[in-house]
Amino acid sequence: MSRQAGAPLVLDQQLGWVGRLPPRLRDFALLARWDRPIGTWLLLLPCWWGVALAPRAPDPWLFLLFAIGAVAMRGAGCTVNDLVDREFDRMVERTRNRPLAAGRIGAPGAVSFFLAQSAVGLWVLSQLPVEAAAVALASVPFIFLYPFMKRITWWPQAFLGITFNWGALVGWTAASGSLALPAFLLYAAGFFWTLGYDTVYAHQDKEDDIRVGVKSTALRLGDRSRVWIAGFYVATMVSLAAAASTAGLAWPVWPLLLVPAGMLAWQVRTVDFDDRSSCLRHFRFHRDVGLGVLIALLAGRLLAL
């Protein structure tokens, strides 16, 4: 598929350094979404939350390992998603010029790229404690099933929440050696957080989704989205508070958690579900929400030691 000179490769691209790569490498970078790091942040932050919540001093090596793993596995997941969805992507304005949909990368090249990224992810697993690696491997089926959920359920965002926040369990296990109640409460917080932010994201594509015939919470909830998202965010903060309490974090966690709570409340009030740029801007805003949660958990853990 050709494009005019200067036209964006994808509608919501953030090329930056990716735009300076040779065209072939640039297409693989776009396939892995390296131009849009928000997805990597949203996959990484629950991992870091788990490490921060665990009952010992956070290990910088684990933070680095999870950062490498998040880049690799987010890219691998996007590659699988685009392979499965390439026919749909050709019919959606925001995605029709993605490398696979536009034919700039073929299926064999995408599969090879997926395997290469997965090899990096396997190396990261080899550096983790056996218990944490086992927990991480349990998430693999969800990675492959997620791209099909929009075809069979109005709640693919819930399935994304199950998949994308698995790192909270892995991070806790890597730092503590076994799973416990605080880890599951943290996982629940991430699940509801994803339900909220990915419903905001899905509102970008609702007209195209109706035309193409795929499902989302944006379509299921419709005009009630604001109320539902507010409920998801309340559940997020309640679950975070429960995780912090059961993990024995020190008092600074409480005032610091008010910051991301306020950020979520601001988003519920101000996002315009009929404006794609507003939805995208508010979706990207969740990196800062997640970092706010991380700071709260780190402060609560370090002062509890």
C-alpha positions in Angstrom: 0.0 0.0 0.0 1.5 3.3 -1.1 1.4 6.5 0.9 2.1 10.1 0.1 5.4 11.6 1.1 5.3 12.9 4.6 2.1 11.1 5.5 2.1 9.2 8.8 2.9 5.5 8.7 0.1 5.0 11.3 -2.4 7.6 12.5 -1.2 7.8 16.1 2.6 7.3 15.5 5.2 8.9 17.7 8.3 8.1 15.6 11.0 10.0 17.4 14.2 8.0 17.0 12.3 5.3 15.2 11.8 7.7 12.3 15.5 7.9 11.7 15.9 4.1 11.1 16.2 2.7 7.6 12.7 1.9 6.2 12.9 -1.9 6.7 14.1 -1.6 10.3 11.6 1.1 10.9 8.7 -1.1 9.9 9.8 -3.8 12.3 10.1 -1.1 15.0 6.6 0.0 14.2 5.4 -3.6 14.4 6.8 -3.9 17.9 5.3 -0.4 18.8 8.7 0.9 19.7 7.5 4.3 18.5 4.8 4.2 21.2 6.3 3.3 24.5 3.1 3.7 26.5 2.2 0.1 26.0 5.6 -1.0 27.3 5.1 1.2 30.4 1.7 -0.2 31.1 3.1 -3.8 30.9 6.2 -2.9 32.9 4.6 -0.9 35.8 2.7 -3.8 37.4 6.0 -5.8 37.4 7.7 -3.0 39.3 4.7 -2.6 41.6 5.1 -6.3 42.6 8.8 -5.9 43.3 8.1 -2.7 45.3 5.2 -4.3 47.4 7.2 -7.4 48.3 8.5 -7.7 51.9 12.1 -6.9 51.3 14.3 -4.1 49.9 13.6 -3.7 46.1 16.4 -5.2 44.0 17.5 -2.9 41.1 18.5 -5.9 39.0 14.9 -7.1 39.0 13.8 -3.6 37.9 16.2 -3.8 34.9 15.3 -7.4 34.0 11.6 -6.5 33.9 12.3 -3.4 31.8 14.1 -5.6 29.2 11.4 -8.2 29.4 8.6 -5.6 29.0 10.1 -4.2 25.8 10.6 -7.7 24.3 7.2 -9.2 25.3 5.1 -6.1 24.5 6.7 -6.2 21.1 6.1 -9.9 20.7 2.5 -9.5 21.8 1.9 -6.7 19.3 3.4 -8.8 16.6 1.0 -11.6 17.3 -1.9 -9.2 17.6 -1.1 -7.6 14.2 -0.7 -11.0 12.5 -4.2 -12.1 13.7 -5.8 -8.7 13.0 -4.2 -7.7 9.8 -7.4 -8.0 7.8 -9.4 -6.0 10.3 -6.6 -3.4 10.5 -6.8 -2.7 6.8 -10.4 -1.5 7.4 -9.7 0.8 10.4 -8.5 4.3 9.8 -6.1 4.3 12.8 -4.5 1.0 11.9 -4.7 0.5 8.1 -1.1 1.6 7.5 0.5 -0.7 10.1 3.3 -2.7 8.5 1.5 -6.0 8.3 -1.8 -4.5 7.3 -0.1 -2.4 4.6 1.9 -5.3 3.3 5.3 -3.8 4.1 6.1 -6.9 6.2 4.9 -10.4 5.4 3.7 -13.1 7.7 7.0 -15.1 7.6 9.0 -12.0 8.6 6.6 -11.2 11.4 6.8 -14.8 12.7 10.7 -14.6 12.7 10.5 -11.3 14.5 8.2 -12.7 17.1 10.6 -15.6 17.7 13.5 -13.2 18.1 11.7 -11.1 20.7 10.5 -14.2 22.5 14.1 -15.4 22.8 14.9 -12.2 24.6 11.9 -12.8 26.9 13.1 -16.4 27.6 16.6 -15.0 28.5 14.9 -12.7 31.0 13.0 -15.7 32.5 16.3 -17.6 32.8 17.6 -14.8 35.1 14.6 -14.9 37.4 14.1 -17.3 40.3 12.5 -20.6 39.2 9.2 -19.8 41.0 8.9 -16.5 39.3 9.7 -18.0 35.9 7.0 -20.6 36.4 4.4 -17.9 37.2 5.5 -15.9 34.1 5.1 -18.9 31.8 1.6 -19.5 33.0 0.6 -16.2 31.2 1.7 -17.4 27.8 -1.7 -18.9 26.7 -3.4 -15.5 27.4 -0.9 -13.7 25.1 -2.1 -15.9 22.2 -5.8 -15.9 23.1 -6.2 -12.1 23.6 -6.2 -11.1 19.9 -9.3 -13.2 19.4 -11.3 -11.9 22.2 -12.7 -8.9 20.3 -14.4 -11.4 18.0 -16.3 -13.3 20.8 -16.9 -10.9 23.7 -17.9 -7.3 24.4 -15.2 -7.4 27.2 -11.8 -7.9 25.4 -10.5 -5.2 27.8 -11.1 -7.5 30.7 -9.0 -10.2 29.0 -6.3 -7.6 28.4 -6.4 -6.8 32.1 -5.9 -10.5 33.0 -2.9 -10.6 30.6 -1.2 -7.3 30.9 -1.1 -7.3 34.7 0.4 -10.7 35.2 3.7 -9.0 35.9 2.4 -8.0 39.3 2.3 -11.7 40.3 5.7 -12.3 38.7 7.3 -9.3 40.3 6.1 -10.2 43.8 7.2 -13.8 43.3 10.7 -12.8 42.0 11.2 -10.6 45.1 9.7 -12.8 47.7 9.9 -16.4 46.5 6.2 -17.3 46.6 2.7 -15.8 46.0 0.6 -14.3 48.8 -2.6 -12.3 49.3 -1.0 -8.9 48.7 0.2 -10.0 45.2 -3.3 -11.0 44.2 -4.8 -7.8 45.5 -2.2 -5.9 43.5 -3.1 -7.9 40.5 -6.8 -7.1 41.0 -5.9 -3.4 41.1 -4.1 -3.7 37.8 -7.0 -5.6 36.3 -9.5 -2.8 37.1 -7.0 -0.1 36.0 -6.7 -1.7 32.6 -10.4 -2.0 32.3 -10.6 1.7 32.7 -7.7 2.9 30.6 -8.3 0.5 27.7 -12.0 1.4 27.6 -10.9 5.0 27.1 -8.5 3.8 24.4 -11.2 1.8 22.7 -13.4 4.8 22.2 -11.0 6.0 19.5 -12.1 3.1 17.2 -15.8 2.7 18.0 -17.1 3.9 14.6 -14.7 1.6 12.8 -15.4 -1.3 15.2 -19.1 -1.1 14.5 -18.5 -1.1 10.7 -16.0 -4.0 10.9 -18.0 -6.0 13.4 -15.6 -6.3 16.4 -16.5 -5.8 20.0 -15.2 -3.6 22.9 -16.3 -2.2 26.2 -16.5 1.2 24.6 -19.4 -0.2 22.4 -20.9 -2.2 25.2 -20.9 0.6 27.8 -21.6 3.4 25.3 -22.9 6.5 27.0 -22.5 4.9 30.4 -18.7 4.6 30.0 -17.9 7.5 32.3 -19.8 6.0 35.2 -18.3 2.5 34.6 -14.8 3.8 34.2 -15.2 5.7 37.5 -16.2 2.5 39.1 -13.2 0.7 37.7 -10.9 3.3 39.1 -12.6 3.2 42.5 -12.0 -0.6 42.5 -8.4 0.0 41.4 -7.7 2.3 44.4 -9.5 0.1 46.9 -7.5 -2.9 45.7 -4.3 -1.0 46.0 -5.1 0.2 49.5 -5.9 -3.4 50.5 -2.6 -4.7 48.9 -0.7 -2.0 50.8 -2.4 -2.8 54.1 -2.0 -6.5 53.9 1.7 -6.1 52.8 2.4 -4.0 55.9 3.6 -0.9 54.1 4.5 2.2 56.2 2.3 5.3 56.5 3.7 7.4 53.6 1.9 5.0 51.1 -1.5 6.5 52.1 -1.0 10.2 51.3 1.1 9.3 48.2 -1.7 7.1 46.9 -4.0 10.1 46.9 -2.0 11.5 44.0 -2.8 8.8 41.4 -6.3 8.7 42.9 -6.7 12.4 42.1 -5.2 11.9 38.6 -7.8 9.2 37.9 -10.6 11.4 39.1 -9.4 14.2 36.9 -9.5 11.9 33.9 -13.0 10.7 34.5 -14.2 14.3 34.6 -12.3 15.6 31.6 -11.9 12.9 28.9 -14.0 13.5 25.8 -15.1 10.1 24.5 -16.1 11.5 21.1 -12.7 13.1 20.5 -10.0 10.6 19.4 -7.1 12.9 20.4 -8.6 13.3 23.9 -8.9 9.6 24.3 -5.4 9.0 23.1 -4.0 11.7 25.3 -5.8 10.4 28.4 -4.7 6.9 27.6 -1.0 7.9 27.5 -1.5 9.8 30.7 -1.6 6.4 32.5 2.1 6.1 32.5 2.2 8.9 35.0 -0.6 7.3 37.0 1.3 4.1 37.2 4.5 5.9 38.2 2.6 7.6 41.0 1.5 4.3 42.3 5.1 3.0 42.1 6.4 5.9 44.1 3.8 5.3 46.8 4.6 1.6 47.1 8.3 2.2 47.2 8.0 4.8 49.9 5.8 2.6 51.9 8.1 -0.4 51.6 11.4 1.4 52.2 10.1 3.1 55.4 8.7 -0.2 56.6 12.0 -2.0 56.5 
